Amino acid sequence: MKEKMVTFINGLILYDYILFGATLLLFLLFIILAIVVRHRLGVALFFIFFGFLLLFTLPTLGYIEMHKYLFKSTATLTSQKLLSFSEAIVVKGEITNESKFDFSECAITASAYKVSGNELKDFLFKLKPLKKMTIVENNITKGSTKEFKLFIEPFRYAKDYNVSLEATCR
């Protein structure tokens, strides 16, 4: 857990610090407003509740949406093949940089998950894949597309499965 926290903090950019600082200032503003109107209990409680709501939701939602916008990329699956003589799946795909920035690195994750005929079960199977593998592609310039090949191994599932791709760039 400590490793994940250190990695997260080291990966923060200037926009993240601005977002977190603005959130703290908004929280303090609403607390000060609650103190100013303390004689009107309902309004003061609303300001306190709204301040805490902003404090807990704005950094998380803002971080997610800001990174979706700043580091927009598309990972496309071009082919997948289960190897006959090895317990592996070969996944080929492309990653496209759609943002206004060059990416120093992109972590591309391929997940293999079970498939059934039931929509609810399929959704749950996506949450807990059978196997995941990740590779890192470096130096993707803005507007460019880069091809990659990934092996999901060992893969021993004999029934029907699907493969999905996900990319996290910075």
Biotite code that builds the C-alpha atoms (Angstrom):
import biotite.structure as struc

atoms = struc.array([
    struc.Atom([0.000, 0.000, 0.000], chain_id="A", res_id=1, res_name="MET", atom_name="CA", element="C"),
    struc.Atom([2.833, 2.370, 0.853], chain_id="A", res_id=2, res_name="LYS", atom_name="CA", element="C"),
    struc.Atom([4.390, 1.707, -2.567], chain_id="A", res_id=3, res_name="GLU", atom_name="CA", element="C"),
    struc.Atom([1.163, 2.597, -4.349], chain_id="A", res_id=4, res_name="LYS", atom_name="CA", element="C"),
    struc.Atom([0.832, 5.844, -2.398], chain_id="A", res_id=5, res_name="MET", atom_name="CA", element="C"),
    struc.Atom([4.433, 6.858, -3.138], chain_id="A", res_id=6, res_name="VAL", atom_name="CA", element="C"),
    struc.Atom([3.957, 6.042, -6.833], chain_id="A", res_id=7, res_name="THR", atom_name="CA", element="C"),
    struc.Atom([0.738, 8.087, -6.921], chain_id="A", res_id=8, res_name="PHE", atom_name="CA", element="C"),
    struc.Atom([2.360, 11.116, -5.250], chain_id="A", res_id=9, res_name="ILE", atom_name="CA", element="C"),
    struc.Atom([5.408, 10.934, -7.525], chain_id="A", res_id=10, res_name="ASN", atom_name="CA", element="C"),
    struc.Atom([3.120, 10.859, -10.577], chain_id="A", res_id=11, res_name="GLY", atom_name="CA", element="C"),
    struc.Atom([1.257, 14.065, -9.698], chain_id="A", res_id=12, res_name="LEU", atom_name="CA", element="C"),
    struc.Atom([1.569, 16.988, -12.108], chain_id="A", res_id=13, res_name="ILE", atom_name="CA", element="C"),
    struc.Atom([1.143, 20.738, -11.625], chain_id="A", res_id=14, res_name="LEU", atom_name="CA", element="C"),
    struc.Atom([-2.564, 20.609, -12.571], chain_id="A", res_id=15, res_name="TYR", atom_name="CA", element="C"),
    struc.Atom([-3.187, 18.072, -9.799], chain_id="A", res_id=16, res_name="ASP", atom_name="CA", element="C"),
    struc.Atom([-1.665, 20.362, -7.178], chain_id="A", res_id=17, res_name="TYR", atom_name="CA", element="C"),
    struc.Atom([-3.774, 23.271, -8.470], chain_id="A", res_id=18, res_name="ILE", atom_name="CA", element="C"),
    struc.Atom([-6.909, 21.097, -8.244], chain_id="A", res_id=19, res_name="LEU", atom_name="CA", element="C"),
    struc.Atom([-6.134, 19.962, -4.686], chain_id="A", res_id=20, res_name="PHE", atom_name="CA", element="C"),
    struc.Atom([-5.280, 23.510, -3.581], chain_id="A", res_id=21, res_name="GLY", atom_name="CA", element="C"),
    struc.Atom([-8.475, 24.934, -5.090], chain_id="A", res_id=22, res_name="ALA", atom_name="CA", element="C"),
    struc.Atom([-10.477, 22.204, -3.338], chain_id="A", res_id=23, res_name="THR", atom_name="CA", element="C"),
    struc.Atom([-8.931, 23.101, 0.011], chain_id="A", res_id=24, res_name="LEU", atom_name="CA", element="C"),
    struc.Atom([-9.649, 26.796, -0.549], chain_id="A", res_id=25, res_name="LEU", atom_name="CA", element="C"),
    struc.Atom([-13.284, 26.071, -1.448], chain_id="A", res_id=26, res_name="LEU", atom_name="CA", element="C"),
    struc.Atom([-13.645, 23.923, 1.671], chain_id="A", res_id=27, res_name="PHE", atom_name="CA", element="C"),
    struc.Atom([-12.228, 26.693, 3.853], chain_id="A", res_id=28, res_name="LEU", atom_name="CA", element="C"),
    struc.Atom([-14.492, 29.256, 2.136], chain_id="A", res_id=29, res_name="LEU", atom_name="CA", element="C"),
    struc.Atom([-17.615, 27.228, 2.936], chain_id="A", res_id=30, res_name="PHE", atom_name="CA", element="C"),
    struc.Atom([-16.526, 26.685, 6.550], chain_id="A", res_id=31, res_name="ILE", atom_name="CA", element="C"),
    struc.Atom([-15.923, 30.442, 6.942], chain_id="A", res_id=32, res_name="ILE", atom_name="CA", element="C"),
    struc.Atom([-19.338, 31.139, 5.394], chain_id="A", res_id=33, res_name="LEU", atom_name="CA", element="C"),
    struc.Atom([-20.886, 28.716, 7.889], chain_id="A", res_id=34, res_name="ALA", atom_name="CA", element="C"),
    struc.Atom([-19.207, 30.573, 10.747], chain_id="A", res_id=35, res_name="ILE", atom_name="CA", element="C"),
    struc.Atom([-20.413, 33.940, 9.415], chain_id="A", res_id=36, res_name="VAL", atom_name="CA", element="C"),
    struc.Atom([-24.045, 32.787, 9.176], chain_id="A", res_id=37, res_name="VAL", atom_name="CA", element="C"),
    struc.Atom([-23.960, 30.693, 12.360], chain_id="A", res_id=38, res_name="ARG", atom_name="CA", element="C"),
    struc.Atom([-27.141, 32.384, 13.636], chain_id="A", res_id=39, res_name="HIS", atom_name="CA", element="C"),
    struc.Atom([-29.114, 30.766, 10.808], chain_id="A", res_id=40, res_name="ARG", atom_name="CA", element="C"),
    struc.Atom([-28.619, 27.129, 11.719], chain_id="A", res_id=41, res_name="LEU", atom_name="CA", element="C"),
    struc.Atom([-30.056, 25.569, 8.539], chain_id="A", res_id=42, res_name="GLY", atom_name="CA", element="C"),
    struc.Atom([-27.907, 27.651, 6.198], chain_id="A", res_id=43, res_name="VAL", atom_name="CA", element="C"),
    struc.Atom([-24.786, 27.090, 8.329], chain_id="A", res_id=44, res_name="ALA", atom_name="CA", element="C"),
    struc.Atom([-25.310, 23.312, 8.352], chain_id="A", res_id=45, res_name="LEU", atom_name="CA", element="C"),
    struc.Atom([-25.832, 23.374, 4.582], chain_id="A", res_id=46, res_name="PHE", atom_name="CA", element="C"),
    struc.Atom([-22.512, 25.209, 4.094], chain_id="A", res_id=47, res_name="PHE", atom_name="CA", element="C"),
    struc.Atom([-20.703, 22.755, 6.378], chain_id="A", res_id=48, res_name="ILE", atom_name="CA", element="C"),
    struc.Atom([-22.243, 19.732, 4.637], chain_id="A", res_id=49, res_name="PHE", atom_name="CA", element="C"),
    struc.Atom([-21.506, 21.151, 1.178], chain_id="A", res_id=50, res_name="PHE", atom_name="CA", element="C"),
    struc.Atom([-17.927, 22.006, 2.177], chain_id="A", res_id=51, res_name="GLY", atom_name="CA", element="C"),
    struc.Atom([-17.238, 18.446, 3.341], chain_id="A", res_id=52, res_name="PHE", atom_name="CA", element="C"),
    struc.Atom([-18.968, 17.041, 0.262], chain_id="A", res_id=53, res_name="LEU", atom_name="CA", element="C"),
    struc.Atom([-16.644, 19.101, -1.943], chain_id="A", res_id=54, res_name="LEU", atom_name="CA", element="C"),
    struc.Atom([-13.613, 18.123, 0.135], chain_id="A", res_id=55, res_name="LEU", atom_name="CA", element="C"),
    struc.Atom([-14.225, 14.416, -0.377], chain_id="A", res_id=56, res_name="PHE", atom_name="CA", element="C"),
    struc.Atom([-15.607, 14.287, -3.932], chain_id="A", res_id=57, res_name="THR", atom_name="CA", element="C"),
    struc.Atom([-13.947, 17.079, -5.913], chain_id="A", res_id=58, res_name="LEU", atom_name="CA", element="C"),
    struc.Atom([-10.340, 15.830, -5.716], chain_id="A", res_id=59, res_name="PRO", atom_name="CA", element="C"),
    struc.Atom([-11.268, 12.302, -6.792], chain_id="A", res_id=60, res_name="THR", atom_name="CA", element="C"),
    struc.Atom([-13.686, 13.180, -9.585], chain_id="A", res_id=61, res_name="LEU", atom_name="CA", element="C"),
    struc.Atom([-11.582, 16.145, -10.706], chain_id="A", res_id=62, res_name="GLY", atom_name="CA", element="C"),
    struc.Atom([-8.425, 14.028, -10.876], chain_id="A", res_id=63, res_name="TYR", atom_name="CA", element="C"),
    struc.Atom([-10.133, 11.331, -12.936], chain_id="A", res_id=64, res_name="ILE", atom_name="CA", element="C"),
    struc.Atom([-11.815, 13.713, -15.384], chain_id="A", res_id=65, res_name="GLU", atom_name="CA", element="C"),
    struc.Atom([-8.763, 15.969, -15.733], chain_id="A", res_id=66, res_name="MET", atom_name="CA", element="C"),
    struc.Atom([-6.501, 13.021, -16.554], chain_id="A", res_id=67, res_name="HIS", atom_name="CA", element="C"),
    struc.Atom([-9.051, 11.690, -19.051], chain_id="A", res_id=68, res_name="LYS", atom_name="CA", element="C"),
    struc.Atom([-8.940, 15.057, -20.812], chain_id="A", res_id=69, res_name="TYR", atom_name="CA", element="C"),
    struc.Atom([-5.199, 15.778, -20.571], chain_id="A", res_id=70, res_name="LEU", atom_name="CA", element="C"),
    struc.Atom([-3.943, 12.270, -21.381], chain_id="A", res_id=71, res_name="PHE", atom_name="CA", element="C"),
    struc.Atom([-6.558, 11.057, -23.828], chain_id="A", res_id=72, res_name="LYS", atom_name="CA", element="C"),
    struc.Atom([-5.540, 7.925, -25.679], chain_id="A", res_id=73, res_name="SER", atom_name="CA", element="C"),
    struc.Atom([-7.205, 5.088, -27.528], chain_id="A", res_id=74, res_name="THR", atom_name="CA", element="C"),
    struc.Atom([-6.077, 1.471, -27.332], chain_id="A", res_id=75, res_name="ALA", atom_name="CA", element="C"),
    struc.Atom([-7.425, -0.628, -30.195], chain_id="A", res_id=76, res_name="THR", atom_name="CA", element="C"),
    struc.Atom([-7.341, -4.410, -30.296], chain_id="A", res_id=77, res_name="LEU", atom_name="CA", element="C"),
    struc.Atom([-6.350, -5.564, -33.794], chain_id="A", res_id=78, res_name="THR", atom_name="CA", element="C"),
    struc.Atom([-6.014, -9.309, -33.178], chain_id="A", res_id=79, res_name="SER", atom_name="CA", element="C"),
    struc.Atom([-5.960, -11.961, -30.490], chain_id="A", res_id=80, res_name="GLN", atom_name="CA", element="C"),
    struc.Atom([-4.893, -15.565, -30.890], chain_id="A", res_id=81, res_name="LYS", atom_name="CA", element="C"),
    struc.Atom([-4.752, -18.461, -28.472], chain_id="A", res_id=82, res_name="LEU", atom_name="CA", element="C"),
    struc.Atom([-1.512, -20.340, -29.122], chain_id="A", res_id=83, res_name="LEU", atom_name="CA", element="C"),
    struc.Atom([-1.815, -24.077, -29.754], chain_id="A", res_id=84, res_name="SER", atom_name="CA", element="C"),
    struc.Atom([1.407, -25.377, -28.235], chain_id="A", res_id=85, res_name="PHE", atom_name="CA", element="C"),
    struc.Atom([1.831, -22.835, -25.457], chain_id="A", res_id=86, res_name="SER", atom_name="CA", element="C"),
    struc.Atom([-0.437, -21.631, -22.680], chain_id="A", res_id=87, res_name="GLU", atom_name="CA", element="C"),
    struc.Atom([-0.634, -18.050, -23.923], chain_id="A", res_id=88, res_name="ALA", atom_name="CA", element="C"),
    struc.Atom([-2.695, -15.551, -25.877], chain_id="A", res_id=89, res_name="ILE", atom_name="CA", element="C"),
    struc.Atom([-0.986, -13.196, -28.333], chain_id="A", res_id=90, res_name="VAL", atom_name="CA", element="C"),
    struc.Atom([-2.657, -9.780, -28.344], chain_id="A", res_id=91, res_name="VAL", atom_name="CA", element="C"),
    struc.Atom([-1.795, -7.245, -31.046], chain_id="A", res_id=92, res_name="LYS", atom_name="CA", element="C"),
    struc.Atom([-3.047, -3.716, -30.970], chain_id="A", res_id=93, res_name="GLY", atom_name="CA", element="C"),
    struc.Atom([-2.454, -0.033, -31.540], chain_id="A", res_id=94, res_name="GLU", atom_name="CA", element="C"),
    struc.Atom([-2.313, 2.908, -29.172], chain_id="A", res_id=95, res_name="ILE", atom_name="CA", element="C"),
    struc.Atom([-3.125, 6.405, -30.432], chain_id="A", res_id=96, res_name="THR", atom_name="CA", element="C"),
    struc.Atom([-2.178, 9.614, -28.640], chain_id="A", res_id=97, res_name="ASN", atom_name="CA", element="C"),
    struc.Atom([-5.214, 11.918, -28.922], chain_id="A", res_id=98, res_name="GLU", atom_name="CA", element="C"),
    struc.Atom([-4.078, 14.541, -26.421], chain_id="A", res_id=99, res_name="SER", atom_name="CA", element="C"),
    struc.Atom([-2.256, 17.830, -26.890], chain_id="A", res_id=100, res_name="LYS", atom_name="CA", element="C"),
    struc.Atom([0.839, 16.498, -25.070], chain_id="A", res_id=101, res_name="PHE", atom_name="CA", element="C"),
    struc.Atom([3.543, 13.962, -25.851], chain_id="A", res_id=102, res_name="ASP", atom_name="CA", element="C"),
    struc.Atom([3.397, 10.861, -23.659], chain_id="A", res_id=103, res_name="PHE", atom_name="CA", element="C"),
    struc.Atom([6.572, 9.783, -21.914], chain_id="A", res_id=104, res_name="SER", atom_name="CA", element="C"),
    struc.Atom([5.047, 6.389, -21.122], chain_id="A", res_id=105, res_name="GLU", atom_name="CA", element="C"),
    struc.Atom([1.837, 4.438, -21.534], chain_id="A", res_id=106, res_name="CYS", atom_name="CA", element="C"),
    struc.Atom([0.953, 1.387, -19.485], chain_id="A", res_id=107, res_name="ALA", atom_name="CA", element="C"),
    struc.Atom([-1.163, -0.900, -21.671], chain_id="A", res_id=108, res_name="ILE", atom_name="CA", element="C"),
    struc.Atom([-3.105, -3.618, -19.858], chain_id="A", res_id=109, res_name="THR", atom_name="CA", element="C"),
    struc.Atom([-4.767, -6.562, -21.567], chain_id="A", res_id=110, res_name="ALA", atom_name="CA", element="C"),
    struc.Atom([-7.357, -8.502, -19.556], chain_id="A", res_id=111, res_name="SER", atom_name="CA", element="C"),
    struc.Atom([-8.815, -11.890, -20.427], chain_id="A", res_id=112, res_name="ALA", atom_name="CA", element="C"),
    struc.Atom([-12.188, -12.609, -18.858], chain_id="A", res_id=113, res_name="TYR", atom_name="CA", element="C"),
    struc.Atom([-14.928, -15.221, -19.049], chain_id="A", res_id=114, res_name="LYS", atom_name="CA", element="C"),
    struc.Atom([-17.983, -14.788, -21.254], chain_id="A", res_id=115, res_name="VAL", atom_name="CA", element="C"),
    struc.Atom([-21.500, -16.060, -20.647], chain_id="A", res_id=116, res_name="SER", atom_name="CA", element="C"),
    struc.Atom([-24.821, -15.220, -22.248], chain_id="A", res_id=117, res_name="GLY", atom_name="CA", element="C"),
    struc.Atom([-25.977, -13.204, -19.245], chain_id="A", res_id=118, res_name="ASN", atom_name="CA", element="C"),
    struc.Atom([-25.316, -9.429, -19.261], chain_id="A", res_id=119, res_name="GLU", atom_name="CA", element="C"),
    struc.Atom([-24.999, -9.199, -15.476], chain_id="A", res_id=120, res_name="LEU", atom_name="CA", element="C"),
    struc.Atom([-22.560, -12.102, -15.300], chain_id="A", res_id=121, res_name="LYS", atom_name="CA", element="C"),
    struc.Atom([-20.508, -10.634, -18.151], chain_id="A", res_id=122, res_name="ASP", atom_name="CA", element="C"),
    struc.Atom([-20.261, -7.333, -16.266], chain_id="A", res_id=123, res_name="PHE", atom_name="CA", element="C"),
    struc.Atom([-19.117, -9.127, -13.112], chain_id="A", res_id=124, res_name="LEU", atom_name="CA", element="C"),
    struc.Atom([-16.577, -11.212, -15.055], chain_id="A", res_id=125, res_name="PHE", atom_name="CA", element="C"),
    struc.Atom([-15.008, -7.988, -16.396], chain_id="A", res_id=126, res_name="LYS", atom_name="CA", element="C"),
    struc.Atom([-14.445, -6.821, -12.823], chain_id="A", res_id=127, res_name="LEU", atom_name="CA", element="C"),
    struc.Atom([-12.444, -9.967, -11.963], chain_id="A", res_id=128, res_name="LYS", atom_name="CA", element="C"),
    struc.Atom([-10.520, -11.046, -15.076], chain_id="A", res_id=129, res_name="PRO", atom_name="CA", element="C"),
    struc.Atom([-8.918, -14.469, -15.412], chain_id="A", res_id=130, res_name="LEU", atom_name="CA", element="C"),
    struc.Atom([-5.515, -13.003, -16.255], chain_id="A", res_id=131, res_name="LYS", atom_name="CA", element="C"),
    struc.Atom([-4.028, -9.533, -16.765], chain_id="A", res_id=132, res_name="LYS", atom_name="CA", element="C"),
    struc.Atom([-0.735, -8.526, -18.349], chain_id="A", res_id=133, res_name="MET", atom_name="CA", element="C"),
    struc.Atom([0.756, -5.047, -18.685], chain_id="A", res_id=134, res_name="THR", atom_name="CA", element="C"),
    struc.Atom([3.455, -3.595, -20.907], chain_id="A", res_id=135, res_name="ILE", atom_name="CA", element="C"),
    struc.Atom([4.876, -0.074, -21.026], chain_id="A", res_id=136, res_name="VAL", atom_name="CA", element="C"),
    struc.Atom([5.367, 1.796, -24.303], chain_id="A", res_id=137, res_name="GLU", atom_name="CA", element="C"),
    struc.Atom([7.611, 4.866, -24.187], chain_id="A", res_id=138, res_name="ASN", atom_name="CA", element="C"),
    struc.Atom([7.715, 8.151, -26.094], chain_id="A", res_id=139, res_name="ASN", atom_name="CA", element="C"),
    struc.Atom([4.465, 8.454, -28.009], chain_id="A", res_id=140, res_name="ILE", atom_name="CA", element="C"),
    struc.Atom([4.210, 11.844, -29.676], chain_id="A", res_id=141, res_name="THR", atom_name="CA", element="C"),
    struc.Atom([0.915, 13.707, -30.020], chain_id="A", res_id=142, res_name="LYS", atom_name="CA", element="C"),
    struc.Atom([-1.252, 12.502, -32.864], chain_id="A", res_id=143, res_name="GLY", atom_name="CA", element="C"),
    struc.Atom([0.833, 9.387, -33.488], chain_id="A", res_id=144, res_name="SER", atom_name="CA", element="C"),
    struc.Atom([-0.119, 5.711, -33.396], chain_id="A", res_id=145, res_name="THR", atom_name="CA", element="C"),
    struc.Atom([2.148, 2.949, -32.140], chain_id="A", res_id=146, res_name="LYS", atom_name="CA", element="C"),
    struc.Atom([1.665, -0.788, -32.611], chain_id="A", res_id=147, res_name="GLU", atom_name="CA", element="C"),
    struc.Atom([2.321, -3.256, -29.805], chain_id="A", res_id=148, res_name="PHE", atom_name="CA", element="C"),
    struc.Atom([2.297, -6.976, -29.117], chain_id="A", res_id=149, res_name="LYS", atom_name="CA", element="C"),
    struc.Atom([1.466, -8.471, -25.735], chain_id="A", res_id=150, res_name="LEU", atom_name="CA", element="C"),
    struc.Atom([1.414, -12.010, -24.383], chain_id="A", res_id=151, res_name="PHE", atom_name="CA", element="C"),
    struc.Atom([-1.087, -13.076, -21.732], chain_id="A", res_id=152, res_name="ILE", atom_name="CA", element="C"),
    struc.Atom([0.523, -16.077, -20.086], chain_id="A", res_id=153, res_name="GLU", atom_name="CA", element="C"),
    struc.Atom([0.014, -18.570, -18.544], chain_id="A", res_id=154, res_name="PRO", atom_name="CA", element="C"),
    struc.Atom([-3.545, -18.846, -19.820], chain_id="A", res_id=155, res_name="PHE", atom_name="CA", element="C"),
    struc.Atom([-5.213, -22.202, -19.163], chain_id="A", res_id=156, res_name="ARG", atom_name="CA", element="C"),
    struc.Atom([-8.913, -21.400, -19.551], chain_id="A", res_id=157, res_name="TYR", atom_name="CA", element="C"),
    struc.Atom([-10.482, -23.689, -22.189], chain_id="A", res_id=158, res_name="ALA", atom_name="CA", element="C"),
    struc.Atom([-13.968, -22.171, -22.544], chain_id="A", res_id=159, res_name="LYS", atom_name="CA", element="C"),
    struc.Atom([-15.169, -18.967, -24.210], chain_id="A", res_id=160, res_name="ASP", atom_name="CA", element="C"),
    struc.Atom([-13.320, -15.762, -23.248], chain_id="A", res_id=161, res_name="TYR", atom_name="CA", element="C"),
    struc.Atom([-12.831, -12.149, -24.394], chain_id="A", res_id=162, res_name="ASN", atom_name="CA", element="C"),
    struc.Atom([-9.850, -9.822, -24.254], chain_id="A", res_id=163, res_name="VAL", atom_name="CA", element="C"),
    struc.Atom([-10.079, -6.108, -23.470], chain_id="A", res_id=164, res_name="SER", atom_name="CA", element="C"),
    struc.Atom([-7.439, -3.370, -23.601], chain_id="A", res_id=165, res_name="LEU", atom_name="CA", element="C"),
    struc.Atom([-6.930, -0.378, -21.371], chain_id="A", res_id=166, res_name="GLU", atom_name="CA", element="C"),
    struc.Atom([-4.214, 2.286, -21.516], chain_id="A", res_id=167, res_name="ALA", atom_name="CA", element="C"),
    struc.Atom([-3.018, 4.725, -18.883], chain_id="A", res_id=168, res_name="THR", atom_name="CA", element="C"),
    struc.Atom([-0.676, 7.362, -20.238], chain_id="A", res_id=169, res_name="CYS", atom_name="CA", element="C"),
    struc.Atom([1.306, 10.272, -18.840], chain_id="A", res_id=170, res_name="ARG", atom_name="CA", element="C"),
])
